[in-house]
Amino acid sequence: MKISIIGAGNVATNLALALKKAGHEIVQVYNRSDDAGKELAHTVAASFTSNAADLLDADVYLVAVKDDVIAEIAEHLKLADKIVAHTSGTNSKDLLATASSAYGIFYPLQTMKKNSKVDFKSVPLLVEGSDDATVATLEALAKTISQNVHRVDEEQRKWIHVAAVFANNFTNHLYSVSESILLGQGLPFDILKPLIYRSIENLQQNSPAELQTGPAARGDMQTIEKHLMLLGDDIRLQKIYEILTQSIIASATQNHK
């Protein structure tokens, strides 16, 4: 297919590279910032424009920009019946309704950075469409780069995104908290990495609920009180510890009913 990429950030860059590698032609990169846009266009041998009026003809236009500018970008797109899809995990596909009669979602469920290429083969790609033909085209496109493609509805995608925030963003923040605690005692974060790696390995074969361990899962209130005393000088960390502890205890109680 002929693909136009709208945006030049982390998701736009990784999608453009993956689609080009899969044999698609990236005909153009449209980005309001010249430097980033021209760099991506050069990388994927595409033309560049910073003017929506100069968009070239393509089969699919992928809007990979920050969530809060999707609607603004859409206002400038006049694509008639060409397929346009955005990559947001939470925003409605209807934000693109003014841009084309054929619009949808092309959401890669993965964290991405420009300088770290993503292997899309196992990345879940979630697709939606304004009609059957649109979603079928987006699904076919997704399957050329991923073996993990799912048709979802808008409500499902929103819940998937919330779950992903818990699983990834919140977890990474807790890693950062752990690192801060250890550095405060002159210890390296590396000391926890074998534990983290083992936990991830265990998830390949087990439900997270089955793997929960620790003082809260055991109902070990004595250890919990000791931990809270250690964190006594940091009210924020105490609150985080208490909230998560109560959640684990509640889950354990519910699972044993």
C-alpha positions as a Markdown table, in Angstrom:
| # | Residue | x | y | z |
|---|---|---|---|---|
| 1 | Met | 0.0 | 0.0 | 0.0 |
| 2 | Lys | 0.9 | 3.7 | -0.3 |
| 3 | Ile | 1.1 | 5.1 | 3.2 |
| 4 | Ser | 1.3 | 8.7 | 4.4 |
| 5 | Ile | 2.5 | 9.2 | 7.9 |
| 6 | Ile | 1.2 | 12.2 | 9.8 |
| 7 | Gly | 3.5 | 13.0 | 12.7 |
| 8 | Ala | 7.2 | 12.3 | 13.3 |
| 9 | Gly | 7.4 | 11.3 | 16.9 |
| 10 | Asn | 8.0 | 7.9 | 18.6 |
| 11 | Val | 5.0 | 6.1 | 17.2 |
| 12 | Ala | 5.1 | 7.7 | 13.8 |
| 13 | Thr | 8.8 | 6.8 | 13.4 |
| 14 | Asn | 8.4 | 3.2 | 14.5 |
| 15 | Leu | 5.3 | 2.6 | 12.4 |
| 16 | Ala | 6.9 | 4.1 | 9.3 |
| 17 | Leu | 10.0 | 1.9 | 9.6 |
| 18 | Ala | 8.0 | -1.2 | 10.2 |
| 19 | Leu | 5.6 | -0.5 | 7.3 |
| 20 | Lys | 8.5 | 0.2 | 4.9 |
| 21 | Lys | 10.3 | -2.9 | 6.0 |
| 22 | Ala | 7.1 | -4.9 | 5.2 |
| 23 | Gly | 7.2 | -3.6 | 1.6 |
| 24 | His | 4.8 | -0.7 | 1.8 |
| 25 | Glu | 5.7 | 2.6 | 0.2 |
| 26 | Ile | 5.8 | 5.6 | 2.6 |
| 27 | Val | 4.9 | 8.3 | 0.1 |
| 28 | Gln | 5.0 | 11.2 | 2.5 |
| 29 | Val | 5.5 | 12.5 | 6.0 |
| 30 | Tyr | 3.4 | 15.4 | 7.1 |
| 31 | Asn | 4.6 | 17.2 | 10.3 |
| 32 | Arg | 4.3 | 20.7 | 11.5 |
| 33 | Ser | 7.9 | 20.7 | 12.7 |
| 34 | Asp | 10.3 | 20.7 | 9.7 |
| 35 | Asp | 13.3 | 19.2 | 11.4 |
| 36 | Ala | 11.7 | 16.1 | 12.8 |
| 37 | Gly | 9.5 | 15.6 | 9.8 |
| 38 | Lys | 12.3 | 15.9 | 7.3 |
| 39 | Glu | 14.5 | 13.5 | 9.3 |
| 40 | Leu | 11.8 | 10.8 | 9.2 |
| 41 | Ala | 11.0 | 11.4 | 5.6 |
| 42 | His | 14.7 | 11.0 | 4.7 |
| 43 | Thr | 14.9 | 7.8 | 6.7 |
| 44 | Val | 12.0 | 6.2 | 4.9 |
| 45 | Ala | 12.7 | 7.7 | 1.5 |
| 46 | Ala | 9.5 | 9.8 | 1.5 |
| 47 | Ser | 8.6 | 13.3 | 0.5 |
| 48 | Phe | 7.9 | 15.8 | 3.3 |
| 49 | Thr | 5.4 | 18.6 | 3.8 |
| 50 | Ser | 4.4 | 20.8 | 6.7 |
| 51 | Asn | 1.2 | 21.9 | 4.8 |
| 52 | Ala | -1.9 | 19.7 | 4.9 |
| 53 | Ala | -3.0 | 21.2 | 1.6 |
| 54 | Asp | 0.1 | 19.6 | -0.1 |
| 55 | Leu | -0.7 | 16.0 | 1.0 |
| 56 | Leu | 0.0 | 13.5 | -1.8 |
| 57 | Asp | -2.4 | 10.7 | -2.8 |
| 58 | Ala | -2.1 | 7.6 | -0.6 |
| 59 | Asp | -4.1 | 4.5 | 0.2 |
| 60 | Val | -3.9 | 5.0 | 4.0 |
| 61 | Tyr | -3.1 | 8.1 | 6.1 |
| 62 | Leu | -1.9 | 7.3 | 9.6 |
| 63 | Val | -2.2 | 10.1 | 12.2 |
| 64 | Ala | 0.4 | 9.3 | 14.8 |
| 65 | Val | 0.5 | 12.5 | 16.9 |
| 66 | Lys | -0.2 | 13.4 | 20.5 |
| 67 | Asp | -3.7 | 12.8 | 21.7 |
| 68 | Asp | -4.5 | 16.4 | 22.3 |
| 69 | Val | -3.8 | 17.5 | 18.7 |
| 70 | Ile | -5.6 | 14.8 | 16.8 |
| 71 | Ala | -8.8 | 16.8 | 16.4 |
| 72 | Glu | -6.9 | 19.9 | 15.4 |
| 73 | Ile | -5.0 | 17.9 | 12.7 |
| 74 | Ala | -8.2 | 16.3 | 11.5 |
| 75 | Glu | -9.7 | 19.8 | 10.8 |
| 76 | His | -7.0 | 20.4 | 8.2 |
| 77 | Leu | -7.3 | 17.1 | 6.4 |
| 78 | Lys | -9.5 | 16.9 | 3.4 |
| 79 | Leu | -9.2 | 13.3 | 2.2 |
| 80 | Ala | -12.6 | 12.6 | 0.7 |
| 81 | Asp | -13.0 | 8.8 | 0.9 |
| 82 | Lys | -9.4 | 7.9 | 1.5 |
| 83 | Ile | -8.7 | 5.9 | 4.7 |
| 84 | Val | -7.4 | 7.8 | 7.6 |
| 85 | Ala | -6.7 | 6.3 | 11.1 |
| 86 | His | -5.2 | 7.6 | 14.3 |
| 87 | Thr | -3.0 | 5.6 | 16.7 |
| 88 | Ser | -4.5 | 6.8 | 20.1 |
| 89 | Gly | -5.4 | 4.3 | 22.8 |
| 90 | Thr | -8.2 | 6.4 | 24.3 |
| 91 | Asn | -9.6 | 8.9 | 21.7 |
| 92 | Ser | -12.6 | 8.1 | 19.5 |
| 93 | Lys | -12.2 | 7.4 | 15.8 |
| 94 | Asp | -14.9 | 9.9 | 15.3 |
| 95 | Leu | -12.3 | 12.7 | 15.8 |
| 96 | Leu | -11.4 | 11.9 | 12.1 |
| 97 | Ala | -14.9 | 12.0 | 10.8 |
| 98 | Thr | -14.4 | 15.5 | 9.3 |
| 99 | Ala | -11.3 | 14.4 | 7.5 |
| 100 | Ser | -12.7 | 11.5 | 5.5 |
| 101 | Ser | -15.8 | 9.2 | 5.1 |
| 102 | Ala | -13.5 | 6.3 | 5.8 |
| 103 | Tyr | -11.8 | 6.5 | 9.2 |
| 104 | Gly | -10.6 | 4.3 | 12.0 |
| 105 | Ile | -8.1 | 3.2 | 14.6 |
| 106 | Phe | -4.6 | 1.7 | 14.1 |
| 107 | Tyr | -3.4 | 1.4 | 17.7 |
| 108 | Pro | -0.1 | -0.4 | 18.6 |
| 109 | Leu | -0.2 | -1.5 | 22.2 |
| 110 | Gln | 3.5 | -1.0 | 22.9 |
| 111 | Thr | 5.7 | 1.7 | 24.4 |
| 112 | Met | 8.0 | 3.2 | 21.8 |
| 113 | Lys | 11.0 | 5.4 | 21.5 |
| 114 | Lys | 12.5 | 6.8 | 18.3 |
| 115 | Asn | 16.0 | 5.5 | 19.0 |
| 116 | Ser | 14.9 | 2.0 | 19.9 |
| 117 | Lys | 13.4 | 0.0 | 17.0 |
| 118 | Val | 10.3 | -2.1 | 17.9 |
| 119 | Asp | 9.8 | -5.6 | 16.5 |
| 120 | Phe | 6.2 | -5.4 | 15.6 |
| 121 | Lys | 5.7 | -9.2 | 15.0 |
| 122 | Ser | 4.3 | -9.7 | 18.5 |
| 123 | Val | 3.0 | -6.2 | 19.2 |
| 124 | Pro | -0.8 | -6.2 | 19.6 |
| 125 | Leu | -2.3 | -4.0 | 16.9 |
| 126 | Leu | -5.9 | -2.9 | 17.7 |
| 127 | Val | -8.1 | -1.8 | 14.7 |
| 128 | Glu | -11.5 | -0.2 | 14.3 |
| 129 | Gly | -13.2 | 1.3 | 11.3 |
| 130 | Ser | -16.1 | 3.5 | 10.4 |
| 131 | Asp | -17.4 | 0.7 | 8.1 |
| 132 | Asp | -16.6 | -2.9 | 7.3 |
| 133 | Ala | -14.4 | -2.1 | 4.3 |
| 134 | Thr | -12.3 | 0.4 | 6.3 |
| 135 | Val | -11.7 | -2.0 | 9.2 |
| 136 | Ala | -10.9 | -4.8 | 6.8 |
| 137 | Thr | -8.2 | -2.7 | 5.0 |
| 138 | Leu | -6.7 | -1.6 | 8.3 |
| 139 | Glu | -6.7 | -5.1 | 9.6 |
| 140 | Ala | -5.0 | -6.4 | 6.4 |
| 141 | Leu | -2.4 | -3.6 | 6.8 |
| 142 | Ala | -1.8 | -4.4 | 10.4 |
| 143 | Lys | -1.3 | -8.1 | 9.6 |
| 144 | Thr | 1.6 | -7.3 | 7.3 |
| 145 | Ile | 3.7 | -6.1 | 10.3 |
| 146 | Ser | 2.2 | -8.0 | 13.3 |
| 147 | Gln | 1.0 | -11.5 | 14.1 |
| 148 | Asn | -1.1 | -10.2 | 16.9 |
| 149 | Val | -4.0 | -8.1 | 15.3 |
| 150 | His | -7.3 | -7.6 | 17.0 |
| 151 | Arg | -10.6 | -6.0 | 15.9 |
| 152 | Val | -12.0 | -4.2 | 19.0 |
| 153 | Asp | -14.7 | -1.6 | 19.7 |
| 154 | Glu | -14.1 | 1.8 | 21.2 |
| 155 | Glu | -15.1 | 0.7 | 24.7 |
| 156 | Gln | -12.9 | -2.3 | 24.7 |
| 157 | Arg | -9.9 | -0.2 | 23.5 |
| 158 | Lys | -10.4 | 2.3 | 26.3 |
| 159 | Trp | -10.4 | -0.5 | 28.9 |
| 160 | Ile | -7.3 | -2.0 | 27.3 |
| 161 | His | -5.5 | 1.3 | 27.5 |
| 162 | Val | -6.4 | 1.7 | 31.2 |
| 163 | Ala | -5.1 | -1.8 | 31.9 |
| 164 | Ala | -1.9 | -1.0 | 30.0 |
| 165 | Val | -1.3 | 2.1 | 32.2 |
| 166 | Phe | -1.5 | -0.2 | 35.3 |
| 167 | Ala | 0.7 | -2.9 | 33.7 |
| 168 | Asn | 3.3 | -0.6 | 32.2 |
| 169 | Asn | 3.3 | 3.0 | 33.3 |
| 170 | Phe | 2.5 | 2.4 | 36.9 |
| 171 | Thr | 4.8 | -0.6 | 37.2 |
| 172 | Asn | 7.7 | 1.4 | 35.7 |
| 173 | His | 7.0 | 4.2 | 38.2 |
| 174 | Leu | 7.2 | 1.7 | 41.0 |
| 175 | Tyr | 10.6 | 0.5 | 39.6 |
| 176 | Ser | 11.6 | 4.2 | 39.8 |
| 177 | Val | 10.5 | 4.4 | 43.4 |
| 178 | Ser | 12.4 | 1.2 | 44.2 |
| 179 | Glu | 15.5 | 2.6 | 42.6 |
| 180 | Ser | 15.2 | 5.8 | 44.6 |
| 181 | Ile | 14.9 | 3.8 | 47.9 |
| 182 | Leu | 17.9 | 1.8 | 47.1 |
| 183 | Leu | 20.1 | 4.7 | 45.9 |
| 184 | Gly | 19.1 | 6.4 | 49.2 |
| 185 | Gln | 20.9 | 3.5 | 51.0 |
| 186 | Gly | 23.9 | 3.5 | 48.6 |
| 187 | Leu | 22.6 | 0.4 | 46.8 |
| 188 | Pro | 22.3 | -0.2 | 43.1 |
| 189 | Phe | 18.9 | -0.9 | 41.4 |
| 190 | Asp | 20.6 | -3.9 | 39.7 |
| 191 | Ile | 20.1 | -5.9 | 42.9 |
| 192 | Leu | 16.4 | -6.1 | 42.1 |
| 193 | Lys | 16.7 | -7.0 | 38.4 |
| 194 | Pro | 16.9 | -10.8 | 38.8 |
| 195 | Leu | 13.7 | -10.6 | 40.9 |
| 196 | Ile | 12.0 | -8.5 | 38.2 |
| 197 | Tyr | 13.2 | -10.8 | 35.4 |
| 198 | Arg | 11.9 | -13.9 | 37.2 |
| 199 | Ser | 8.5 | -12.3 | 37.8 |
| 200 | Ile | 8.2 | -11.5 | 34.1 |
| 201 | Glu | 9.2 | -15.0 | 33.1 |
| 202 | Asn | 6.6 | -16.5 | 35.5 |
| 203 | Leu | 3.9 | -14.4 | 33.7 |
| 204 | Gln | 4.4 | -16.4 | 30.5 |
| 205 | Gln | 2.7 | -19.4 | 32.1 |
| 206 | Asn | 0.6 | -18.1 | 34.9 |
| 207 | Ser | -2.1 | -15.6 | 35.8 |
| 208 | Pro | -0.8 | -12.6 | 37.8 |
| 209 | Ala | -3.4 | -13.3 | 40.4 |
| 210 | Glu | -1.8 | -16.7 | 41.0 |
| 211 | Leu | 1.7 | -15.3 | 41.3 |
| 212 | Gln | 1.0 | -12.6 | 44.0 |
| 213 | Thr | 3.4 | -13.0 | 46.9 |
| 214 | Gly | 4.7 | -10.7 | 49.7 |
| 215 | Pro | 3.5 | -9.6 | 53.1 |
| 216 | Ala | 0.2 | -8.2 | 52.0 |
| 217 | Ala | -0.7 | -11.5 | 50.2 |
| 218 | Arg | 0.3 | -13.4 | 53.3 |
| 219 | Gly | -1.5 | -11.1 | 55.7 |
| 220 | Asp | 1.8 | -10.4 | 57.5 |
| 221 | Met | 0.7 | -7.2 | 59.3 |
| 222 | Gln | 3.9 | -7.2 | 61.4 |
| 223 | Thr | 6.1 | -6.8 | 58.3 |
| 224 | Ile | 3.8 | -4.3 | 56.8 |
| 225 | Glu | 4.0 | -2.1 | 59.9 |
| 226 | Lys | 7.8 | -2.3 | 59.9 |
| 227 | His | 7.8 | -1.2 | 56.2 |
| 228 | Leu | 5.5 | 1.7 | 57.0 |
| 229 | Met | 7.8 | 2.8 | 59.8 |
| 230 | Leu | 10.8 | 2.8 | 57.5 |
| 231 | Leu | 8.9 | 5.0 | 55.1 |
| 232 | Gly | 7.8 | 7.3 | 57.9 |
| 233 | Asp | 9.8 | 10.3 | 56.6 |
| 234 | Asp | 8.1 | 10.2 | 53.2 |
| 235 | Ile | 4.3 | 10.5 | 53.4 |
| 236 | Arg | 3.9 | 10.0 | 49.6 |
| 237 | Leu | 5.6 | 6.6 | 49.6 |
| 238 | Gln | 3.7 | 5.6 | 52.7 |
| 239 | Lys | 0.4 | 6.3 | 51.0 |
| 240 | Ile | 1.5 | 4.4 | 47.9 |
| 241 | Tyr | 2.5 | 1.5 | 50.0 |
| 242 | Glu | -0.7 | 1.6 | 52.0 |
| 243 | Ile | -3.0 | 1.8 | 48.9 |
| 244 | Leu | -1.3 | -1.1 | 47.2 |
| 245 | Thr | -1.2 | -3.2 | 50.3 |
| 246 | Gln | -4.9 | -2.7 | 50.9 |
| 247 | Ser | -5.6 | -3.6 | 47.3 |
| 248 | Ile | -3.6 | -6.8 | 47.5 |
| 249 | Ile | -5.3 | -7.7 | 50.8 |
| 250 | Ala | -8.7 | -7.1 | 49.2 |
| 251 | Ser | -7.9 | -9.1 | 46.1 |
| 252 | Ala | -6.6 | -12.0 | 48.3 |
| 253 | Thr | -9.8 | -11.9 | 50.4 |
| 254 | Gln | -12.0 | -11.9 | 47.3 |
| 255 | Asn | -10.1 | -14.8 | 45.6 |
| 256 | His | -10.5 | -17.0 | 48.7 |
| 257 | Lys | -14.3 | -16.5 | 48.9 |
